[in-house]
Amino acid sequence: MTPYFATVLPGLEPLLEQEIRFKLPGAAALGSERGKVFFASGLPLEALTALRTADNLYRPLLRFRVGPHKKHLADLEEAVFRTGLEGLPAEFRPGRGPVRFKVNAGRTGKHAYSRFDAAEAAARGIARQDGRWRAEALGGHEVEFRLDLCQDEALFAVRLTDAAYRYRGGERAFTAAALRPSVAHALVWASRPEPADRFLDPCCGSGTILTERLGYPYARLDGGDLSPEAVAAARGNAGERERLAVRQWDARRLPIDAGAVDKTVTNLPFGRQISAGEAMPALYADLLRELKRVVAREGSILCLTDADGALREAAERLQLGCDAVATLSLKGLHPTLYRLRHA
């Protein structure tokens, strides 16, 4: 069993833990902290990339104590040097030629040095191990290390995934306020996807939630948006699929029969997404009234918003049950994922 940790948007740790238990047979949960979930698995790295709520995967190399003063940077360098990098996967180890690397560092707590100072100290420790390791701070590196300092504890790790993992590779169109794919997947995962689902995103934007739902079997998939530009982007991102339709519409008047949807997952308009002069309580009341109409009696509505008062007020008036699933830390905002259902 090899130890790993996955980074995730703060607030989504429990959903990622659920995904690990479901998708990685035999994996052992090792706990979590803000933005990280630790686990051990005997599966190959390729199998771990099935975790789509994760932003990146790492292999921890060392935990050690670190002092708060600049003189302690020498101790940090020595600790990294003495790790020996024994836990590095074979493909990350130097061959005949040099290996360019980078250290990204983060810092929480009171320290007399910056995160850049800490990253440079760690880089010196790596370079001392083998002359083939070449620090490259400006990009173009083959290996990326991560150093997290939290008060007097440090975690040193190597990154196993690249940007293609987090953003699903290839070219994608993103509209304003679009969710990144890993966050959209967390919303989909919270809906408990099943093959018989008739699924709807009524405010689909560029279709990130729809494309994440395409990763699981479904019976029917519908999405739409008021913006023709968003609809065009969503169609391009989702591609031509059977039993999938993306249409331009007003989500307050959906061209969908009553009770024809099992699960709705959506990033509701809030904050900068709301047009000037738009009354939030009235908008949410109209949106939820229409969703209550199209969602089957045993179905569910999952929606993300930071307009908690407007959502709860509309749900109460419409006699919809309303439970908070998770509160996220997203670009300076703290929206909550809510599950609504027929009372």
Secondary structure, 3 states (H helix, E strand, C coil): CEEEEEECCCCCHHHHHHHHHHHCCCCEEEEEECCEEEEEECCCHHHHCCCCCCCEEEEEEEEEECCCCHHHHHHHHHHHHHHCCCCCCHHHCCCCCCEEEEEEEEEECCCCCCHHHHHHHHHHHHHHHCCCEEECCCCCCCEEEEEEEECCEEEEEEECCCHHHHCCCCCCCCCCCCCCHHHHHHHHHHCCCCCCCEEEECCCCCCHHHHHHCCCCCCEEEEEECCHHHHHHHHHHHCCCCCEEEEECCCCCCCCCCCCEEEEEEECCCHHHCCCCCCHHHHHHHHHHHHHHHEEEEEEEEEEECCHHHHHHHHHHCCEEEEEEEECCECCECCEEEEEEEC
